[in-house]
Amino acid sequence: MKAILCKELGLPETLSYEEVDLGTPKENEILIEVKACSVNYPDTLIIQGLYQFKPELPFTPGSDVAGIVKEVGADVKGFQPGDEVFSIVPYGGFAEEVLAPANRVFPKPPTLDFKLAASFTLTYGTSYHALKDRAKLQAGETLLVLGAAGGVGLAAVELGKQMGATVIAAASSQEKLDLCQTYGADHTINYAEEDLKERVKQLTEGKGADVVYDPIGGKYTEAALRATAWEGRFLIVGFPAGIASIPMNLPLLKGCDIMGVFWGRFTEVAPKQNMQNMQEIMGMLLTGKLKPHIDKVYPLQETPQALRDLMNRKAKGKIILEP
């Protein structure tokens, strides 16, 4: 079968598209014929050796997949060849087939197509864990989302509205902000043209944002922290714009909490709580309360371009690969 291979650490252009022998599933594994796999920002880091998890070379990146069960291991219960499923794997998803641990494979609802099934697990799982478990966002509070048109950002906008918050979406272009408004944002800020801190203060009548969702980092982190309300919660989700240096007097002056969000680790240490979260997300998805935005679909062999689009912040919502 064909797969994208990372044989040396580097940028997307170093990846190759090759024939790979995947082998047969182990006792607790499921072999899935991949119909769709989404591209996530950690994929751009793992190929450079910059992510928390570093697989041995060579490896195939990609984590969010949806497809059809092709073969099951001897100890697997509840799945059989032909079942339509979705899964999140540590790596291996950018391929025609993937071996997935059975405890990370879930039945795909018949009403959900493969592209949508591959597009929500990581982004909505991360954002729901951040807002529900870490920030404990309450109805009536104000939520500021940076990078609001990206995968996790747009999910946070949607979920924030479902949880009853007033949502301020911040992004770098009017086109991205228009998309955020269609996903429920109450207010928007173009931080390429407007003063982020001052605009948040205006929109909140001087109070600041109760919860800040920061998946981008860089120069925007300090500005957003300065716009955080007294006893606010600042969520650190990612750093595509760089890891910020924060003046530590700011949390003291605001009495606010700075919280790390690492959904991957959460799924390992709190599997029951994560399963409950995923069931709640799936319920919202199936009833039409959530709908992932798929921006572009690429054939598998064009994975480097898909990753480059993500790195250059050209994507709005999700990018999908189809073998």
C-alpha positions as CSV (number, residue, x, y, z in Angstrom):
1,M,0.0,0.0,0.0
2,K,1.0,3.6,-0.5
3,A,1.9,6.0,2.3
4,I,3.6,9.3,3.1
5,L,7.0,8.6,4.7
6,C,9.2,10.9,6.9
7,K,12.7,9.4,6.4
8,E,14.5,12.5,7.7
9,L,13.4,15.3,9.9
10,G,12.5,18.4,8.1
11,L,9.9,20.5,6.3
12,P,7.0,19.1,4.3
13,E,9.0,19.0,1.1
14,T,11.3,16.3,2.5
15,L,8.4,13.8,2.7
16,S,8.1,11.0,0.2
17,Y,5.2,9.0,-1.3
18,E,6.2,5.3,-1.4
19,E,5.0,1.7,-1.3
20,V,5.0,0.4,2.3
21,D,4.5,-3.0,3.8
22,L,2.3,-2.5,6.9
23,G,2.0,-6.1,8.0
24,T,-0.9,-7.7,9.8
25,P,-2.6,-6.4,13.0
26,K,-1.3,-7.5,16.4
27,E,-3.7,-9.1,18.9
28,N,-5.3,-5.7,20.0
29,E,-5.0,-3.9,16.7
30,I,-7.3,-3.1,13.8
31,L,-6.2,-2.7,10.2
32,I,-8.2,0.2,8.6
33,E,-8.5,1.0,5.0
34,V,-8.2,4.8,5.2
35,K,-10.9,6.8,3.3
36,A,-10.0,10.2,4.8
37,C,-7.4,11.7,7.1
38,S,-7.4,15.2,8.5
39,V,-4.2,17.4,8.7
40,N,-3.5,18.9,12.1
41,Y,-0.9,21.4,13.2
42,P,1.0,18.8,15.3
43,D,1.7,17.0,12.0
44,T,3.8,19.9,10.9
45,L,5.8,19.7,14.1
46,I,6.3,15.9,14.3
47,I,8.0,15.7,10.9
48,Q,10.5,18.3,12.2
49,G,11.2,16.6,15.5
50,L,9.6,19.5,17.4
51,Y,6.6,17.7,18.9
52,Q,6.4,16.2,22.4
53,F,6.2,12.7,20.8
54,K,9.1,11.6,18.5
55,P,8.6,8.4,16.6
56,E,11.6,6.5,15.2
57,L,12.5,7.2,11.6
58,P,11.1,6.3,9.1
59,F,7.5,6.9,10.0
60,T,4.2,8.0,8.5
61,P,2.6,11.1,10.1
62,G,-1.2,11.6,10.5
63,S,-3.5,10.9,13.4
64,D,-7.2,11.6,12.6
65,V,-8.5,8.9,10.2
66,A,-11.8,7.4,9.1
67,G,-12.3,4.3,7.0
68,I,-13.4,0.7,6.7
69,V,-12.1,-2.2,8.9
70,K,-10.1,-4.5,6.8
71,E,-8.7,-7.0,9.4
72,V,-8.9,-7.4,13.2
73,G,-6.4,-8.8,15.7
74,A,-7.1,-12.0,17.5
75,D,-8.2,-10.3,20.8
76,V,-10.3,-7.6,19.2
77,K,-14.0,-7.7,20.1
78,G,-16.9,-5.6,18.7
79,F,-15.4,-4.9,15.2
80,Q,-15.3,-7.0,12.1
81,P,-14.2,-6.4,8.5
82,G,-16.5,-4.1,6.6
83,D,-17.3,-1.9,9.6
84,E,-17.1,1.9,9.0
85,V,-15.0,3.5,11.8
86,F,-13.0,6.5,12.8
87,S,-9.9,6.6,14.9
88,I,-7.1,8.7,16.3
89,V,-3.7,7.2,16.2
90,P,-0.3,8.4,17.4
91,Y,1.0,8.4,13.8
92,G,0.5,6.5,10.5
93,G,-2.7,8.1,9.2
94,F,-1.3,9.6,5.9
95,A,-1.6,6.3,4.1
96,E,-4.0,4.0,2.3
97,E,-4.1,1.8,5.4
98,V,-3.3,2.2,9.1
99,L,-2.9,-0.1,12.1
100,A,-4.9,1.4,15.0
101,P,-5.1,0.3,18.7
102,A,-8.6,-1.2,19.2
103,N,-9.3,1.1,22.1
104,R,-8.8,4.1,19.8
105,V,-11.3,2.9,17.2
106,F,-14.9,4.0,17.2
107,P,-18.0,3.0,15.1
108,K,-18.8,5.7,12.6
109,P,-22.4,6.8,12.6
110,P,-24.0,6.0,9.2
111,T,-25.1,9.6,8.7
112,L,-21.6,10.9,9.0
113,D,-19.4,10.8,5.9
114,F,-15.8,9.8,6.0
115,K,-14.4,13.3,5.6
116,L,-16.5,14.7,8.5
117,A,-15.6,11.7,10.7
118,A,-11.9,12.3,10.1
119,S,-12.2,16.0,10.8
120,F,-13.5,16.4,14.4
121,T,-11.7,14.1,16.9
122,L,-8.5,16.1,17.6
123,T,-9.9,19.6,17.1
124,Y,-13.1,19.2,19.0
125,G,-11.6,16.9,21.6
126,T,-8.9,19.5,22.3
127,S,-11.3,22.5,22.4
128,Y,-14.0,20.8,24.5
129,H,-11.4,19.5,27.0
130,A,-10.0,23.1,27.2
131,L,-13.3,24.9,27.7
132,K,-15.1,22.3,29.8
133,D,-12.4,20.6,31.9
134,R,-9.7,23.2,32.2
135,A,-11.4,26.6,32.0
136,K,-14.9,25.4,33.2
137,L,-16.5,27.9,30.9
138,Q,-19.9,29.1,32.2
139,A,-22.9,30.4,30.3
140,G,-22.8,34.2,30.3
141,E,-19.0,34.5,30.4
142,T,-17.0,36.0,27.6
143,L,-14.6,33.8,25.6
144,L,-11.8,35.3,23.5
145,V,-10.5,32.9,20.8
146,L,-7.2,33.6,19.0
147,G,-6.5,32.0,15.7
148,A,-10.3,31.6,15.5
149,A,-10.5,30.4,11.9
150,G,-8.1,27.5,12.3
151,G,-9.1,24.0,13.1
152,V,-9.1,24.1,16.9
153,G,-10.0,27.8,17.0
154,L,-13.1,27.4,14.9
155,A,-14.1,24.4,17.1
156,A,-13.7,26.6,20.2
157,V,-15.9,29.3,18.7
158,E,-18.6,26.7,18.0
159,L,-18.3,25.0,21.4
160,G,-18.2,28.3,23.2
161,K,-21.5,29.3,21.7
162,Q,-23.0,25.9,22.5
163,M,-21.9,26.4,26.1
164,G,-23.6,29.8,26.4
165,A,-20.7,32.1,26.2
166,T,-20.3,35.4,24.4
167,V,-17.6,34.7,21.8
168,I,-15.0,37.1,20.5
169,A,-13.2,35.7,17.5
170,A,-9.8,37.1,16.7
171,A,-8.0,36.3,13.4
172,S,-5.7,37.9,10.8
173,S,-8.1,38.7,7.9
174,Q,-11.7,39.7,7.2
175,E,-12.3,36.6,5.2
176,K,-11.4,34.4,8.2
177,L,-13.5,36.6,10.5
178,D,-16.5,36.3,8.2
179,L,-16.3,32.5,8.6
180,C,-16.1,32.8,12.4
181,Q,-19.3,34.8,12.3
182,T,-21.1,32.1,10.4
183,Y,-20.0,29.7,13.2
184,G,-21.5,31.9,15.9
185,A,-19.0,34.5,16.9
186,D,-20.7,37.5,18.5
187,H,-17.8,39.9,17.9
188,T,-14.7,39.8,15.8
189,I,-11.2,41.4,16.0
190,N,-8.7,41.6,13.1
191,Y,-5.5,41.6,15.1
192,A,-3.5,42.3,12.0
193,E,-5.1,45.8,11.9
194,E,-6.6,46.4,15.4
195,D,-5.1,46.7,18.9
196,L,-6.1,43.4,20.4
197,K,-6.0,44.4,24.0
198,E,-7.8,47.7,23.5
199,R,-10.5,46.1,21.3
200,V,-11.3,43.4,23.8
201,K,-11.6,46.0,26.6
202,Q,-14.0,48.0,24.4
203,L,-16.1,45.0,23.6
204,T,-16.3,43.9,27.3
205,E,-16.8,47.4,28.7
206,G,-13.4,47.4,30.4
207,K,-13.8,44.0,32.1
208,G,-11.7,41.8,29.8
209,A,-12.3,38.3,28.7
210,D,-13.2,35.7,31.3
211,V,-11.6,32.9,29.3
212,V,-8.9,33.3,26.6
213,Y,-8.2,30.4,24.2
214,D,-4.7,30.8,22.7
215,P,-3.7,28.2,20.1
216,I,-1.1,30.5,18.3
217,G,1.3,32.0,20.9
218,G,3.9,34.5,19.7
219,K,3.3,38.3,20.1
220,Y,-0.5,37.9,20.6
221,T,-0.1,36.0,23.9
222,E,0.9,38.9,26.1
223,A,-1.7,41.3,24.4
224,A,-4.4,38.7,25.1
225,L,-3.2,38.1,28.7
226,R,-3.4,41.9,29.3
227,A,-7.0,41.7,28.1
228,T,-8.0,39.0,30.5
229,A,-10.5,39.7,33.2
230,W,-9.9,39.6,36.9
231,E,-9.8,35.9,37.9
232,G,-9.9,34.9,34.2
233,R,-8.5,31.7,32.8
234,F,-5.9,31.8,30.0
235,L,-5.6,28.6,28.0
236,I,-2.3,27.7,26.4
237,V,-3.1,25.4,23.5
238,G,-0.3,25.8,20.9
239,F,2.6,27.9,19.6
240,P,2.7,28.1,15.7
241,A,3.6,31.8,16.1
242,G,6.3,31.0,18.7
243,I,6.5,30.4,22.4
244,A,5.9,33.7,24.2
245,S,7.8,35.1,27.2
246,I,5.1,36.3,29.7
247,P,5.8,39.0,32.3
248,M,4.9,37.0,35.4
249,N,3.5,40.1,37.2
250,L,0.5,40.0,34.9
251,P,-1.1,36.9,36.4
252,L,-0.5,38.4,39.8
253,L,-2.2,41.7,38.9
254,K,-5.1,40.0,37.3
255,G,-5.5,37.2,39.8
256,C,-5.9,35.0,36.7
257,D,-4.9,31.4,36.0
258,I,-2.7,30.3,33.1
259,M,-3.6,26.7,32.1
260,G,-1.9,24.2,29.9
261,V,-4.1,22.2,27.5
262,F,-2.6,18.8,26.4
263,W,-5.5,16.8,25.2
264,G,-3.3,13.8,24.1
265,R,-2.1,13.3,27.6
266,F,-5.6,13.8,29.0
267,T,-6.9,10.9,26.9
268,E,-4.3,8.7,28.5
269,V,-4.8,9.7,32.2
270,A,-8.5,10.2,32.1
271,P,-9.9,7.8,29.5
272,K,-13.4,7.6,31.0
273,Q,-13.8,11.4,31.2
274,N,-12.5,11.7,27.7
275,M,-15.0,9.1,26.5
276,Q,-17.8,11.1,28.1
277,N,-16.6,14.2,26.4
278,M,-16.4,12.4,23.0
279,Q,-20.0,11.1,23.4
280,E,-21.2,14.7,24.2
281,I,-19.4,16.0,21.1
282,M,-20.8,13.3,18.9
283,G,-24.3,14.1,20.2
284,M,-23.9,17.7,19.2
285,L,-22.4,16.7,15.8
286,L,-25.3,14.3,15.0
287,T,-28.0,16.8,16.0
288,G,-26.5,19.5,13.8
289,K,-25.3,21.7,16.6
290,L,-21.7,21.3,15.4
291,K,-20.4,21.0,11.8
292,P,-16.7,20.9,11.1
293,H,-15.7,23.3,8.3
294,I,-13.6,21.5,5.6
295,D,-11.6,24.1,3.6
296,K,-9.7,21.9,1.2
297,V,-9.4,18.2,0.2
298,Y,-6.1,17.0,-1.3
299,P,-5.1,13.6,-2.7
300,L,-2.7,11.7,-0.5
301,Q,0.3,12.3,-2.7
302,E,-0.1,16.1,-2.3
303,T,0.4,15.9,1.5
304,P,3.4,18.3,1.5
305,Q,1.3,21.0,0.0
306,A,-1.5,20.4,2.5
307,L,1.0,20.7,5.4
308,R,2.6,23.8,3.8
309,D,-0.9,25.5,3.6
310,L,-1.4,24.8,7.3
311,M,2.1,26.2,8.2
312,N,1.4,29.3,6.1
313,R,-2.0,29.8,7.8
314,K,-3.8,29.6,4.5
315,A,-6.4,27.0,5.8
316,K,-9.7,27.9,7.4
317,G,-11.1,25.1,9.5
318,K,-9.8,21.6,8.3
319,I,-7.8,20.2,5.5
320,I,-8.5,16.6,4.5
321,L,-6.4,14.0,2.7
322,E,-8.0,11.3,0.6
323,P,-6.0,8.2,-0.5
